Amino acid sequence: MSVEHIFPTLCILFGLMLIKIAWVKLRNKQLLRCWFSFSCAMFLLSISSVFFAFIIDYDTFHRLSREHPIANIEFHNLGQHHYQAILTKTDAEPIFMEIHGDQWQLDARMIKWNGAAAWSGLKPMYRLERVGGRYKDIQLEKNATRSVYSLEQGYTPSLWNFLIDYQEFVPWLDAYYGSATYLPMSHGAKFSISISATGLVARPGNEPAKRSVQNWLVHS
């Protein structure tokens, strides 16, 4: 059993034990004690259900122990400022998208732990959030066609939102933040994407990608 499952599991076990106690008290016509035991059981079972709901969302984050590759993305030109992108995550089928702009950008959500949480074995975590296009020219960025695709599964409740809303009650949370990487798009370019505890890293994966990055750096 993983660390995050221990507390809600204990709540369920104690809740079931209290339900049995409440049943015994009911049979003995000790109604007040029956009500008290049953109320405590319902409280524990409610707490465990909330925790397990967050665990479902928690499990959509990937744990980090060192930098490792998480995806590849490649581009094919469809017109001016218009590309077909193929994003292939290491644990999923390719995702086909049409992206408008000069550059592509990938965003991720990061969670880091400290103190007792880190000592218990919890690793920094990430979840890819979105991919989209951006323009080098600010006026185009304001007025031209925009494109963005969600990479999240949309679980509710959201662990991320909970940590933001109740951060003062989670002292073992070190940081939660967004990380993004962006590079230029060009026909036939392929990029590899890695992630570490400090965030996303994108690297050219073939010659067209290397040339596009070199041109981008020269003209930046």
PyRosetta script that sets phi, psi and omega in degrees:
from pyrosetta import init, pose_from_sequence

init()
pose = pose_from_sequence("MSVEHIFPTLCILFGLMLIKIAWVKLRNKQLLRCWFSFSCAMFLLSISSVFFAFIIDYDTFHRLSREHPIANIEFHNLGQHHYQAILTKTDAEPIFMEIHGDQWQLDARMIKWNGAAAWSGLKPMYRLERVGGRYKDIQLEKNATRSVYSLEQGYTPSLWNFLIDYQEFVPWLDAYYGSATYLPMSHGAKFSISISATGLVARPGNEPAKRSVQNWLVHS")
pose.set_psi(1, 132.5)
pose.set_omega(1, -179.8)
pose.set_phi(2, -75.3)
pose.set_psi(2, 162.4)
pose.set_omega(2, -174.1)
pose.set_phi(3, -58.0)
pose.set_psi(3, -44.6)
pose.set_omega(3, -173.7)
pose.set_phi(4, -68.2)
pose.set_psi(4, -15.1)
pose.set_omega(4, -179.4)
pose.set_phi(5, -90.9)
pose.set_psi(5, -10.3)
pose.set_omega(5, -172.8)
pose.set_phi(6, -65.5)
pose.set_psi(6, -52.2)
pose.set_omega(6, -175.5)
pose.set_phi(7, -60.5)
pose.set_psi(7, -52.8)
pose.set_omega(7, -179.9)
pose.set_phi(8, -63.5)
pose.set_psi(8, -30.6)
pose.set_omega(8, 177.4)
pose.set_phi(9, -66.4)
pose.set_psi(9, -42.2)
pose.set_omega(9, 176.5)
pose.set_phi(10, -62.8)
pose.set_psi(10, -39.3)
pose.set_omega(10, 177.1)
pose.set_phi(11, -59.8)
pose.set_psi(11, -41.8)
pose.set_omega(11, 179.3)
pose.set_phi(12, -64.8)
pose.set_psi(12, -44.6)
pose.set_omega(12, -178.9)
pose.set_phi(13, -62.4)
pose.set_psi(13, -46.3)
pose.set_omega(13, 178.2)
pose.set_phi(14, -67.2)
pose.set_psi(14, -35.1)
pose.set_omega(14, 177.4)
pose.set_phi(15, -63.4)
pose.set_psi(15, -44.8)
pose.set_omega(15, 177.8)
pose.set_phi(16, -64.1)
pose.set_psi(16, -37.8)
pose.set_omega(16, 177.9)
pose.set_phi(17, -63.1)
pose.set_psi(17, -41.1)
pose.set_omega(17, 179.7)
pose.set_phi(18, -68.6)
pose.set_psi(18, -32.7)
pose.set_omega(18, 176.0)
pose.set_phi(19, -64.5)
pose.set_psi(19, -40.9)
pose.set_omega(19, 177.2)
pose.set_phi(20, -63.4)
pose.set_psi(20, -41.3)
pose.set_omega(20, 178.2)
pose.set_phi(21, -63.2)
pose.set_psi(21, -42.1)
pose.set_omega(21, 179.5)
pose.set_phi(22, -61.7)
pose.set_psi(22, -38.6)
pose.set_omega(22, 179.0)
pose.set_phi(23, -63.9)
pose.set_psi(23, -41.6)
pose.set_omega(23, 177.7)
pose.set_phi(24, -62.9)
pose.set_psi(24, -43.8)
pose.set_omega(24, 179.6)
pose.set_phi(25, -63.8)
pose.set_psi(25, -36.2)
pose.set_omega(25, 178.5)
pose.set_phi(26, -65.3)
pose.set_psi(26, -43.1)
pose.set_omega(26, 179.0)
pose.set_phi(27, -63.8)
pose.set_psi(27, -31.4)
pose.set_omega(27, 178.4)
pose.set_phi(28, -88.0)
pose.set_psi(28, 5.8)
pose.set_omega(28, 178.2)
pose.set_phi(29, 61.2)
pose.set_psi(29, 31.4)
pose.set_omega(29, 173.9)
pose.set_phi(30, -96.5)
pose.set_psi(30, 76.7)
pose.set_omega(30, -168.6)
pose.set_phi(31, -64.7)
pose.set_psi(31, -39.5)
pose.set_omega(31, -179.4)
pose.set_phi(32, -64.7)
pose.set_psi(32, -45.0)
pose.set_omega(32, 178.7)
pose.set_phi(33, -67.9)
pose.set_psi(33, -34.0)
pose.set_omega(33, 176.6)
pose.set_phi(34, -62.9)
pose.set_psi(34, -46.6)
pose.set_omega(34, -179.9)
pose.set_phi(35, -62.1)
pose.set_psi(35, -41.7)
pose.set_omega(35, -178.7)
pose.set_phi(36, -64.8)
pose.set_psi(36, -45.4)
pose.set_omega(36, -179.5)
pose.set_phi(37, -64.8)
pose.set_psi(37, -41.7)
pose.set_omega(37, -178.9)
pose.set_phi(38, -67.0)
pose.set_psi(38, -39.5)
pose.set_omega(38, 179.1)
pose.set_phi(39, -63.5)
pose.set_psi(39, -43.0)
pose.set_omega(39, 177.7)
pose.set_phi(40, -63.6)
pose.set_psi(40, -38.9)
pose.set_omega(40, 179.3)
pose.set_phi(41, -63.3)
pose.set_psi(41, -44.3)
pose.set_omega(41, 179.9)
pose.set_phi(42, -64.6)
pose.set_psi(42, -36.1)
pose.set_omega(42, 178.1)
pose.set_phi(43, -63.8)
pose.set_psi(43, -47.3)
pose.set_omega(43, -179.3)
pose.set_phi(44, -64.4)
pose.set_psi(44, -40.7)
pose.set_omega(44, 179.4)
pose.set_phi(45, -67.6)
pose.set_psi(45, -33.9)
pose.set_omega(45, 176.8)
pose.set_phi(46, -67.0)
pose.set_psi(46, -43.6)
pose.set_omega(46, 178.1)
pose.set_phi(47, -60.1)
pose.set_psi(47, -43.4)
pose.set_omega(47, -178.6)
pose.set_phi(48, -65.3)
pose.set_psi(48, -37.2)
pose.set_omega(48, 179.6)
pose.set_phi(49, -66.0)
pose.set_psi(49, -38.5)
pose.set_omega(49, 177.4)
pose.set_phi(50, -64.7)
pose.set_psi(50, -44.7)
pose.set_omega(50, 179.7)
pose.set_phi(51, -61.7)
pose.set_psi(51, -43.5)
pose.set_omega(51, -179.8)
pose.set_phi(52, -66.6)
pose.set_psi(52, -32.1)
pose.set_omega(52, 175.8)
pose.set_phi(53, -63.2)
pose.set_psi(53, -41.8)
pose.set_omega(53, 176.9)
pose.set_phi(54, -68.6)
pose.set_psi(54, -33.5)
pose.set_omega(54, 179.2)
pose.set_phi(55, -64.4)
pose.set_psi(55, -36.1)
pose.set_omega(55, 176.5)
pose.set_phi(56, -57.8)
pose.set_psi(56, -44.7)
pose.set_omega(56, 178.2)
pose.set_phi(57, -71.2)
pose.set_psi(57, -38.6)
pose.set_omega(57, 179.1)
pose.set_phi(58, -58.8)
pose.set_psi(58, -38.2)
pose.set_omega(58, -177.7)
pose.set_phi(59, -71.0)
pose.set_psi(59, -12.3)
pose.set_omega(59, 175.9)
pose.set_phi(60, -80.3)
pose.set_psi(60, -12.3)
pose.set_omega(60, 174.2)
pose.set_phi(61, -84.9)
pose.set_psi(61, 146.5)
pose.set_omega(61, 178.0)
pose.set_phi(62, -97.5)
pose.set_psi(62, 138.2)
pose.set_omega(62, -179.3)
pose.set_phi(63, -82.3)
pose.set_psi(63, 147.2)
pose.set_omega(63, -179.2)
pose.set_phi(64, -119.4)
pose.set_psi(64, 131.3)
pose.set_omega(64, 171.6)
pose.set_phi(65, -120.9)
pose.set_psi(65, -23.5)
pose.set_omega(65, 177.6)
pose.set_phi(66, -162.7)
pose.set_psi(66, 173.2)
pose.set_omega(66, 177.9)
pose.set_phi(67, -66.4)
pose.set_psi(67, 134.3)
pose.set_omega(67, 177.0)
pose.set_phi(68, -151.9)
pose.set_psi(68, 152.5)
pose.set_omega(68, -179.5)
pose.set_phi(69, -68.9)
pose.set_psi(69, 141.0)
pose.set_omega(69, -179.1)
pose.set_phi(70, -124.2)
pose.set_psi(70, -19.6)
pose.set_omega(70, -176.5)
pose.set_phi(71, -166.7)
pose.set_psi(71, 164.8)
pose.set_omega(71, 169.9)
pose.set_phi(72, -129.9)
pose.set_psi(72, 149.1)
pose.set_omega(72, 177.2)
pose.set_phi(73, -138.8)
pose.set_psi(73, 138.2)
pose.set_omega(73, 179.2)
pose.set_phi(74, -134.0)
pose.set_psi(74, 159.2)
pose.set_omega(74, -171.6)
pose.set_phi(75, -132.6)
pose.set_psi(75, 146.4)
pose.set_omega(75, 174.1)
pose.set_phi(76, -134.1)
pose.set_psi(76, 127.5)
pose.set_omega(76, -175.5)
pose.set_phi(77, -69.8)
pose.set_psi(77, 133.0)
pose.set_omega(77, 177.6)
pose.set_phi(78, -114.6)
pose.set_psi(78, -5.7)
pose.set_omega(78, -177.3)
pose.set_phi(79, 156.5)
pose.set_psi(79, -174.0)
pose.set_omega(79, -179.9)
pose.set_phi(80, -65.0)
pose.set_psi(80, 124.3)
pose.set_omega(80, -179.2)
pose.set_phi(81, 56.8)
pose.set_psi(81, 33.3)
pose.set_omega(81, -175.3)
pose.set_phi(82, -143.5)
pose.set_psi(82, 120.7)
pose.set_omega(82, -175.8)
pose.set_phi(83, -135.2)
pose.set_psi(83, 149.6)
pose.set_omega(83, 165.1)
pose.set_phi(84, -91.9)
pose.set_psi(84, 129.3)
pose.set_omega(84, 178.8)
pose.set_phi(85, -113.8)
pose.set_psi(85, 140.8)
pose.set_omega(85, 176.2)
pose.set_phi(86, -123.1)
pose.set_psi(86, 108.0)
pose.set_omega(86, 179.3)
pose.set_phi(87, -99.3)
pose.set_psi(87, 123.8)
pose.set_omega(87, 179.9)
pose.set_phi(88, -120.9)
pose.set_psi(88, 105.9)
pose.set_omega(88, 175.9)
pose.set_phi(89, -80.6)
pose.set_psi(89, 154.2)
pose.set_omega(89, -176.1)
pose.set_phi(90, -65.0)
pose.set_psi(90, -21.1)
pose.set_omega(90, -175.6)
pose.set_phi(91, -117.6)
pose.set_psi(91, 21.7)
pose.set_omega(91, -175.8)
pose.set_phi(92, -152.8)
pose.set_psi(92, 170.2)
pose.set_omega(92, 177.5)
pose.set_phi(93, -75.0)
pose.set_psi(93, 157.2)
pose.set_omega(93, 178.5)
pose.set_phi(94, -59.9)
pose.set_psi(94, 145.1)
pose.set_omega(94, 177.3)
pose.set_phi(95, -113.4)
pose.set_psi(95, 122.6)
pose.set_omega(95, -179.0)
pose.set_phi(96, -98.9)
pose.set_psi(96, 131.6)
pose.set_omega(96, -176.8)
pose.set_phi(97, -141.3)
pose.set_psi(97, 156.6)
pose.set_omega(97, 170.0)
pose.set_phi(98, -110.2)
pose.set_psi(98, 118.6)
pose.set_omega(98, -174.4)
pose.set_phi(99, -115.8)
pose.set_psi(99, 133.1)
pose.set_omega(99, 178.3)
pose.set_phi(100, -102.5)
pose.set_psi(100, 136.6)
pose.set_omega(100, 177.9)
pose.set_phi(101, 137.7)
pose.set_psi(101, -170.7)
pose.set_omega(101, 176.0)
pose.set_phi(102, -103.7)
pose.set_psi(102, -21.8)
pose.set_omega(102, -174.1)
pose.set_phi(103, -133.6)
pose.set_psi(103, 154.9)
pose.set_omega(103, 174.6)
pose.set_phi(104, -109.3)
pose.set_psi(104, 151.2)
pose.set_omega(104, 179.6)
pose.set_phi(105, -137.9)
pose.set_psi(105, 133.8)
pose.set_omega(105, 177.5)
pose.set_phi(106, -117.4)
pose.set_psi(106, 130.7)
pose.set_omega(106, -178.8)
pose.set_phi(107, -114.5)
pose.set_psi(107, 148.2)
pose.set_omega(107, 177.2)
pose.set_phi(108, -140.5)
pose.set_psi(108, 156.4)
pose.set_omega(108, 173.7)
pose.set_phi(109, -103.4)
pose.set_psi(109, 137.3)
pose.set_omega(109, -175.8)
pose.set_phi(110, -123.2)
pose.set_psi(110, 141.9)
pose.set_omega(110, 174.3)
pose.set_phi(111, -133.4)
pose.set_psi(111, 128.3)
pose.set_omega(111, 178.3)
pose.set_phi(112, -122.4)
pose.set_psi(112, 147.1)
pose.set_omega(112, -176.8)
pose.set_phi(113, -116.5)
pose.set_psi(113, 160.3)
pose.set_omega(113, 172.3)
pose.set_phi(114, -142.4)
pose.set_psi(114, -176.8)
pose.set_omega(114, 176.0)
pose.set_phi(115, 56.8)
pose.set_psi(115, -136.4)
pose.set_omega(115, -175.4)
pose.set_phi(116, -61.0)
pose.set_psi(116, -34.6)
pose.set_omega(116, -179.2)
pose.set_phi(117, -64.9)
pose.set_psi(117, -43.1)
pose.set_omega(117, 179.1)
pose.set_phi(118, -68.7)
pose.set_psi(118, -40.9)
pose.set_omega(118, 179.6)
pose.set_phi(119, -63.5)
pose.set_psi(119, -31.0)
pose.set_omega(119, -178.5)
pose.set_phi(120, -76.6)
pose.set_psi(120, -7.5)
pose.set_omega(120, 176.2)
pose.set_phi(121, 110.2)
pose.set_psi(121, 1.5)
pose.set_omega(121, 177.9)
pose.set_phi(122, -68.7)
pose.set_psi(122, 129.0)
pose.set_omega(122, -178.7)
pose.set_phi(123, -97.8)
pose.set_psi(123, 157.0)
pose.set_omega(123, 169.8)
pose.set_phi(124, -55.0)
pose.set_psi(124, 148.3)
pose.set_omega(124, -174.0)
pose.set_phi(125, -130.6)
pose.set_psi(125, 158.3)
pose.set_omega(125, 175.9)
pose.set_phi(126, -145.4)
pose.set_psi(126, 158.5)
pose.set_omega(126, 170.8)
pose.set_phi(127, -146.2)
pose.set_psi(127, 127.1)
pose.set_omega(127, 178.0)
pose.set_phi(128, -64.4)
pose.set_psi(128, 135.0)
pose.set_omega(128, -173.0)
pose.set_phi(129, -105.7)
pose.set_psi(129, -52.5)
pose.set_omega(129, -176.5)
pose.set_phi(130, -159.3)
pose.set_psi(130, 161.8)
pose.set_omega(130, 173.4)
pose.set_phi(131, -136.5)
pose.set_psi(131, 141.3)
pose.set_omega(131, -177.4)
pose.set_phi(132, -161.5)
pose.set_psi(132, -175.2)
pose.set_omega(132, -179.6)
pose.set_phi(133, -109.1)
pose.set_psi(133, 158.1)
pose.set_omega(133, 175.7)
pose.set_phi(134, -145.2)
pose.set_psi(134, 155.8)
pose.set_omega(134, -178.4)
pose.set_phi(135, -108.2)
pose.set_psi(135, 142.6)
pose.set_omega(135, 176.0)
pose.set_phi(136, -68.0)
pose.set_psi(136, -39.1)
pose.set_omega(136, 179.4)
pose.set_phi(137, -79.9)
pose.set_psi(137, 127.6)
pose.set_omega(137, -176.0)
pose.set_phi(138, -63.3)
pose.set_psi(138, -38.8)
pose.set_omega(138, 179.9)
pose.set_phi(139, -64.3)
pose.set_psi(139, -40.1)
pose.set_omega(139, 175.1)
pose.set_phi(140, -65.0)
pose.set_psi(140, -38.4)
pose.set_omega(140, 178.5)
pose.set_phi(141, -60.7)
pose.set_psi(141, -34.1)
pose.set_omega(141, 179.9)
pose.set_phi(142, -78.8)
pose.set_psi(142, -35.9)
pose.set_omega(142, -167.2)
pose.set_phi(143, -117.1)
pose.set_psi(143, -22.8)
pose.set_omega(143, -174.9)
pose.set_phi(144, -79.8)
pose.set_psi(144, 173.8)
pose.set_omega(144, -179.1)
pose.set_phi(145, -62.5)
pose.set_psi(145, 131.3)
pose.set_omega(145, 179.4)
pose.set_phi(146, -107.0)
pose.set_psi(146, 156.8)
pose.set_omega(146, 177.7)
pose.set_phi(147, -149.0)
pose.set_psi(147, 136.5)
pose.set_omega(147, 177.7)
pose.set_phi(148, -153.1)
pose.set_psi(148, 142.8)
pose.set_omega(148, -178.4)
pose.set_phi(149, -128.4)
pose.set_psi(149, 132.5)
pose.set_omega(149, 177.9)
pose.set_phi(150, -79.3)
pose.set_psi(150, 140.6)
pose.set_omega(150, 176.3)
pose.set_phi(151, -113.0)
pose.set_psi(151, 7.0)
pose.set_omega(151, -178.2)
pose.set_phi(152, -93.2)
pose.set_psi(152, 156.6)
pose.set_omega(152, -179.2)
pose.set_phi(153, -94.5)
pose.set_psi(153, -8.0)
pose.set_omega(153, 172.6)
pose.set_phi(154, 71.9)
pose.set_psi(154, 38.9)
pose.set_omega(154, 177.3)
pose.set_phi(155, -68.1)
pose.set_psi(155, 147.1)
pose.set_omega(155, 175.6)
pose.set_phi(156, -130.7)
pose.set_psi(156, 135.1)
pose.set_omega(156, -0.9)
pose.set_phi(157, -75.0)
pose.set_psi(157, 163.2)
pose.set_omega(157, -176.7)
pose.set_phi(158, -97.2)
pose.set_psi(158, 122.6)
pose.set_omega(158, 175.9)
pose.set_phi(159, -59.5)
pose.set_psi(159, -39.8)
pose.set_omega(159, -179.6)
pose.set_phi(160, -59.1)
pose.set_psi(160, -49.7)
pose.set_omega(160, -179.4)
pose.set_phi(161, -64.4)
pose.set_psi(161, -36.8)
pose.set_omega(161, 178.1)
pose.set_phi(162, -62.1)
pose.set_psi(162, -44.6)
pose.set_omega(162, -179.5)
pose.set_phi(163, -64.5)
pose.set_psi(163, -35.0)
pose.set_omega(163, 177.6)
pose.set_phi(164, -68.8)
pose.set_psi(164, -44.6)
pose.set_omega(164, -175.3)
pose.set_phi(165, -74.3)
pose.set_psi(165, -29.9)
pose.set_omega(165, -173.8)
pose.set_phi(166, -126.9)
pose.set_psi(166, 38.6)
pose.set_omega(166, -175.8)
pose.set_phi(167, -62.0)
pose.set_psi(167, -29.3)
pose.set_omega(167, -179.4)
pose.set_phi(168, -68.6)
pose.set_psi(168, -16.0)
pose.set_omega(168, 179.4)
pose.set_phi(169, -98.9)
pose.set_psi(169, 4.9)
pose.set_omega(169, -179.4)
pose.set_phi(170, -123.6)
pose.set_psi(170, 74.3)
pose.set_omega(170, -173.9)
pose.set_phi(171, -67.5)
pose.set_psi(171, -19.0)
pose.set_omega(171, -179.2)
pose.set_phi(172, -87.3)
pose.set_psi(172, 4.6)
pose.set_omega(172, 175.2)
pose.set_phi(173, -84.3)
pose.set_psi(173, 120.8)
pose.set_omega(173, -179.7)
pose.set_phi(174, -83.2)
pose.set_psi(174, -48.4)
pose.set_omega(174, -178.5)
pose.set_phi(175, -163.8)
pose.set_psi(175, 146.8)
pose.set_omega(175, 168.5)
pose.set_phi(176, -133.2)
pose.set_psi(176, 129.0)
pose.set_omega(176, -172.7)
pose.set_phi(177, -159.5)
pose.set_psi(177, 165.6)
pose.set_omega(177, 176.0)
pose.set_phi(178, -97.3)
pose.set_psi(178, 148.2)
pose.set_omega(178, 175.8)
pose.set_phi(179, -129.3)
pose.set_psi(179, 141.3)
pose.set_omega(179, -179.1)
pose.set_phi(180, -141.1)
pose.set_psi(180, 151.0)
pose.set_omega(180, 172.9)
pose.set_phi(181, -136.1)
pose.set_psi(181, 142.6)
pose.set_omega(181, 178.5)
pose.set_phi(182, -144.6)
pose.set_psi(182, 146.5)
pose.set_omega(182, 179.7)
pose.set_phi(183, -148.6)
pose.set_psi(183, 165.5)
pose.set_omega(183, -178.1)
pose.set_phi(184, -71.8)
pose.set_psi(184, 152.2)
pose.set_omega(184, 174.0)
pose.set_phi(185, -97.3)
pose.set_psi(185, 146.1)
pose.set_omega(185, 172.2)
pose.set_phi(186, -156.6)
pose.set_psi(186, 159.4)
pose.set_omega(186, -176.1)
pose.set_phi(187, -63.4)
pose.set_psi(187, 127.2)
pose.set_omega(187, 177.7)
pose.set_phi(188, 81.5)
pose.set_psi(188, 0.0)
pose.set_omega(188, -178.1)
pose.set_phi(189, -74.1)
pose.set_psi(189, 139.8)
pose.set_omega(189, 176.6)
pose.set_phi(190, -128.0)
pose.set_psi(190, 136.5)
pose.set_omega(190, -179.9)
pose.set_phi(191, -127.7)
pose.set_psi(191, 143.8)
pose.set_omega(191, 173.1)
pose.set_phi(192, -102.6)
pose.set_psi(192, 141.8)
pose.set_omega(192, -176.7)
pose.set_phi(193, -120.9)
pose.set_psi(193, 127.1)
pose.set_omega(193, 177.0)
pose.set_phi(194, -121.6)
pose.set_psi(194, 166.7)
pose.set_omega(194, 177.7)
pose.set_phi(195, -143.2)
pose.set_psi(195, 145.1)
pose.set_omega(195, 174.8)
pose.set_phi(196, -133.4)
pose.set_psi(196, -174.7)
pose.set_omega(196, 179.8)
pose.set_phi(197, -64.9)
pose.set_psi(197, -15.8)
pose.set_omega(197, 180.0)
pose.set_phi(198, -96.0)
pose.set_psi(198, -10.7)
pose.set_omega(198, 176.4)
pose.set_phi(199, 135.8)
pose.set_psi(199, -168.8)
pose.set_omega(199, -176.0)
pose.set_phi(200, -81.1)
pose.set_psi(200, 147.0)
pose.set_omega(200, 175.4)
pose.set_phi(201, -137.0)
pose.set_psi(201, 129.1)
pose.set_omega(201, 176.8)
pose.set_phi(202, -115.6)
pose.set_psi(202, 139.5)
pose.set_omega(202, -178.9)
pose.set_phi(203, -134.2)
pose.set_psi(203, 143.1)
pose.set_omega(203, 175.8)
pose.set_phi(204, -60.6)
pose.set_psi(204, 139.1)
pose.set_omega(204, -178.0)
pose.set_phi(205, -110.1)
pose.set_psi(205, -7.7)
pose.set_omega(205, 177.5)
pose.set_phi(206, -153.0)
pose.set_psi(206, 179.7)
pose.set_omega(206, -175.6)
pose.set_phi(207, -64.0)
pose.set_psi(207, -45.5)
pose.set_omega(207, 177.2)
pose.set_phi(208, -56.5)
pose.set_psi(208, -37.7)
pose.set_omega(208, 178.6)
pose.set_phi(209, -67.9)
pose.set_psi(209, -41.7)
pose.set_omega(209, 178.8)
pose.set_phi(210, -62.6)
pose.set_psi(210, -42.8)
pose.set_omega(210, 179.8)
pose.set_phi(211, -64.6)
pose.set_psi(211, -40.4)
pose.set_omega(211, -179.0)
pose.set_phi(212, -65.6)
pose.set_psi(212, -38.4)
pose.set_omega(212, 178.9)
pose.set_phi(213, -68.5)
pose.set_psi(213, -42.3)
pose.set_omega(213, 178.4)
pose.set_phi(214, -61.0)
pose.set_psi(214, -45.1)
pose.set_omega(214, 177.8)
pose.set_phi(215, -62.8)
pose.set_psi(215, -38.9)
pose.set_omega(215, -179.5)
pose.set_phi(216, -65.3)
pose.set_psi(216, -42.5)
pose.set_omega(216, 180.0)
pose.set_phi(217, -67.1)
pose.set_psi(217, -38.9)
pose.set_omega(217, -179.6)
pose.set_phi(218, -65.1)
pose.set_psi(218, -38.9)
pose.set_omega(218, -174.2)
pose.set_phi(219, -97.9)
pose.set_psi(219, 7.5)
pose.set_omega(219, 179.9)
pose.set_phi(220, -74.3)
pose.dump_pdb("model.pdb")
